[in-house]
């Protein structure tokens, strides 16, 4: 494959996916810190101490998974997506799927639509970087 950065994408799409990874990791950190920073966060839903402890543990565990996913996304974006490895391009189609899921399951439809369109645009716009047509003479 090409040397890192020898054929940069038209809009540096790898940076967009790096930012997606950074945002995922930041949300994961928020989920880890929330139960400690605001231990009464769930009091309006329940006063059961066991349920509150369970929710706190679930938030921390999910936050750890998000930090791992965000870190992996950033690494793939900087190394393999930027280098033009086709598997990285294919793997990043997970983002439009996740963003579409966000559109149909939350109230923030416009936010999810914007990031969905950005992800699809970045992937479609970089197709040629990953899958060059070879001609035989």
C-alpha positions, 0 to 999 in steps of 0.5 A: 500500500502507499506510504502514510500520507502520500495520497491524502484524502480530498478532505482529510477524512481520517481526521473526521473519524479521529474526531469521532473516536475522540468524542466516543472516548470523551463520552466514555470518560463522562460515563466513568466519572458521572457516578462519582461526580453526581452520586444522586444522579438517579435519585429521581428515578429510584431510591433503591440503593442496590439499583443505584449501585447497579446503575453506577457500575453499568455506567462505569463499565460502559464508559470503559468500553467506550474509551476502548472503542474511541481509542481503537477508532483513533488508532485505525483512523490515524494509521490504517485509514490514513494509509488507504488500507481497504479494510479500514474503509470498510470497517468505518461503515459502522459509523453511518450504521450507528448514526442511523441507529441514533436517528431512529432511537433518540430525539436528537434526529438532526444531530445524528443526521448531520454526523451520518451525512458527514460519515457517508460523505467522507466514506464515499468521497474517499472510495478512490483512495482505497479502491483504485481501478487497475488497468491492464495494457 
